């Protein structure tokens, strides 16, 4: 006779196996375009967790004496591990393209600093270490007169600033215009026009975006609205910086991909996931560019200041 522990272990293995198989099928097919349940499973099982889960099931199945099932999970752990390594760990290099184009480099940084693990002084130290020409922040506090003065005092070498509705944009490049808007009911944005070169005819359009983290509501309408805004820039250079609260392999990014490219996918170096620290598994934060902008380097920085990793990219106008 087998004891309760024996049967409970097998029930656990079967239950976890069923869940991971379902998660893998969802990721291979509908991803986050289905209903609430399938979307929740998609968000709960990024590739790196699928790979670790398959490896755990291999060990548990082998110890339970289910060697054939264990072999299946060993193969799946290897496949999902390779899949994760090819998508979440980048080693891109655009230096050759940069050498062929004699352009000045601009450093662009984005960071969600809403849930800070340390005080604002640590945030300021990290931002100064980034030494970016354009800094975009979300969940950065109210747009009061005191906060505006705080940012001006903290970054006097970024004289062109916009502090509004939780958004902070600090720029060494003149800002000629800015406006605010919403992305359906799931997000908001701040649009800025920059003049990076007095000789250039076209201005640089920058969208600072913050999409809500409610997993019970689809990001589709918000990202479609953002894609429509970007399409209106025509042939002008455009940047989109944001916390999309949406993994980059989401089907809802397809409209945006018609006009923009994820800078980390173009020239990323390192691990792509940005949330939650200290063990990030989802790439929710990113910087996107259109064809008028080249990317020479992109990295997601490691810091313990916030639960989001800051994104830093180096770009040049074509």
PEFEN-V399303 format. One record per residue. RES is the residue in one small letter. PSI is psi in degrees with one decimal (999 if undefined). Layout:
[[RES & PSI] [RES & PSI]]
This chain:
[[x & 134.9] [x & 141.2] [x & 172.5] [x & -34.8] [x & -37.0] [x & -49.8] [x & -35.8] [x & -37.9] [x & -39.2] [x & -37.2] [x & -40.7] [x & -44.5] [x & -44.0] [x & -40.4] [x & -47.0] [x & -37.5] [x & -44.8] [x & -43.3] [x & -45.0] [x & -36.0] [x & -43.1] [x & -43.4] [x & -40.8] [x & -40.6] [x & -40.0] [x & -42.5] [x & -31.3] [x & -14.3] [x & -91.6] [x & -20.8] [x & -118.9] [x & 27.7] [x & -0.4] [x & -147.9] [x & -169.4] [x & -41.7] [x & -47.9] [x & -35.4] [x & -40.7] [x & -43.6] [x & -40.4] [x & -44.3] [x & -31.9] [x & -15.5] [x & 65.5] [x & 164.2] [x & -39.4] [x & -33.9] [x & -33.7] [x & -41.4] [x & -46.0] [x & -39.6] [x & -41.0] [x & -38.9] [x & -39.7] [x & -41.2] [x & -32.4] [x & -47.8] [x & -46.6] [x & -42.5] [x & -38.6] [x & -43.5] [x & -28.0] [x & -5.5] [x & 6.0] [x & 76.5] [x & -35.9] [x & -43.5] [x & -38.4] [x & -39.5] [x & -40.1] [x & -44.7] [x & -28.6] [x & -45.1] [x & -43.4] [x & -36.0] [x & -37.5] [x & -44.3] [x & -48.2] [x & -31.4] [x & -43.8] [x & -42.0] [x & -46.1] [x & -43.9] [x & -36.8] [x & -22.7] [x & -35.0] [x & -15.1] [x & 112.0] [x & 146.7] [x & 49.1] [x & 156.5] [x & 116.0] [x & 19.3] [x & -33.0] [x & -44.2] [x & -38.3] [x & -39.7] [x & -31.3] [x & -17.5] [x & 113.9] [x & 82.3] [x & 154.3] [x & 144.1] [x & 136.9] [x & 135.1] [x & 126.2] [x & 132.0] [x & 142.5] [x & 144.3] [x & 134.2] [x & 114.1] [x & 22.2] [x & -51.6] [x & 83.9] [x & 134.1] [x & -21.9] [x & 178.8] [x & 177.6] [x & -27.1] [x & -38.5] [x & -35.7] [x & -46.4] [x & -40.5] [x & -43.4] [x & -41.9] [x & -37.8] [x & -33.4] [x & -32.5] [x & -34.0] [x & 49.2] [x & 147.9] [x & -29.7] [x & 123.4] [x & 125.7] [x & 126.4] [x & 145.2] [x & 161.0] [x & 45.0] [x & 13.7] [x & 176.8] [x & 157.8] [x & 46.4] [x & 167.7] [x & -35.6] [x & -41.6] [x & -36.8] [x & -41.2] [x & -35.2] [x & -47.6] [x & -34.2] [x & -40.1] [x & -34.5] [x & -31.2] [x & 69.3] [x & -19.8] [x & 0.9] [x & 75.6] [x & -17.6] [x & 109.5] [x & 147.1] [x & 121.5] [x & 108.0] [x & 129.6] [x & 42.9] [x & -9.2] [x & 141.7] [x & 126.6] [x & 120.7] [x & 124.0] [x & 139.5] [x & -14.4] [x & 138.9] [x & 135.6] [x & 116.9] [x & -21.8] [x & 147.8] [x & 150.5] [x & 161.7] [x & 158.7] [x & 177.1] [x & 155.2] [x & 89.9] [x & -132.0] [x & 9.2] [x & 2.9] [x & 176.6] [x & 165.1] [x & 161.3] [x & 123.6] [x & 132.0] [x & 145.8] [x & 124.9] [x & 150.0] [x & 85.0] [x & -23.3] [x & 123.2] [x & -24.9] [x & -18.5] [x & 140.7] [x & -39.1] [x & 142.1] [x & 161.7] [x & 122.1] [x & 126.9] [x & 129.1] [x & 119.2] [x & 119.3] [x & 141.4] [x & 112.2] [x & 140.1] [x & 155.6] [x & 15.1] [x & 106.0] [x & -9.3] [x & -6.0] [x & 141.6] [x & 146.9] [x & -0.1] [x & -54.0] [x & -38.3] [x & -44.0] [x & -30.7] [x & -42.1] [x & -39.0] [x & -42.1] [x & -37.8] [x & -40.5] [x & -45.1] [x & -36.0] [x & -23.5] [x & -8.9] [x & -10.8] [x & -121.6] [x & 10.9] [x & 149.4] [x & 140.6] [x & 140.7] [x & 140.4] [x & 119.2] [x & 131.8] [x & 162.8] [x & 101.1] [x & -10.5] [x & 35.1] [x & 125.2] [x & 149.6] [x & -18.0] [x & 11.9] [x & 143.7] [x & -22.1] [x & -8.0] [x & -8.9] [x & -43.6] [x & -36.8] [x & -32.6] [x & -13.5] [x & -25.1] [x & -23.5] [x & 162.3] [x & 142.8] [x & 121.1] [x & -28.8] [x & -34.3] [x & -25.7] [x & -47.5] [x & 34.1] [x & 151.9] [x & 110.8] [x & -155.2] [x & 133.4] [x & -32.7] [x & 142.8] [x & -8.4] [x & 146.4] [x & 142.7] [x & 145.7] [x & -2.7] [x & 78.9] [x & 138.8] [x & -13.8] [x & 135.2] [x & 90.7] [x & -21.6] [x & 136.5] [x & 165.6] [x & 127.7] [x & 148.1] [x & 154.7] [x & -174.6] [x & -13.1] [x & -5.4] [x & 129.5] [x & 150.2] [x & 123.8] [x & -22.9] [x & 146.7] [x & 139.7] [x & 149.1] [x & 117.1] [x & 149.6] [x & 122.6] [x & 153.4] [x & 16.2] [x & -40.7] [x & 168.6] [x & -3.4] [x & 144.4] [x & 138.7] [x & 146.5] [x & 130.1] [x & 128.6] [x & 150.5] [x & 126.2] [x & 165.2] [x & 148.9] [x & 133.4] [x & 999]]
